[in-house]
Amino acid sequence: MSDCSATVLPFALKDRWIVTVESERHFVKVRHRTRWYAVARRMGHEERRHWCASRADALVIAGWQREAFERLAWAEQFKAQYDRLPAARQAEVDAYLESLGGQE
């Protein structure tokens, strides 16, 4: 992500979030400046735009967004699988997860 010349392609997670890095020109104090944004879009949701100080910062933030949305998708998948389990199996999973939490 530190390579500023890298091409930024849209990232789509199973028709969920699309993360891109975009620039926007605007006129400030008699000269044009470019603002960089890390943008996340999802149908039916408000667009998440993060104004960044530079293109490099936008690339890093877009990477963080991608990772967060991947983790969110995994959590949703886990929750769906957990909800399909019978109550006895859910109790076993809960006990196992509790045992993992005590290993810190």
ABEGO torsion letter per residue (X at the ends): XABAABBBBBBBBGGBBBBBBBBBBBBBGGBBBBBBBBBBBBBGBBBBBBBBABAAAAAAAAAAAAAAAAAAAAAAAAAAAAAABBAAAAAAAAAAAAAAAAAX
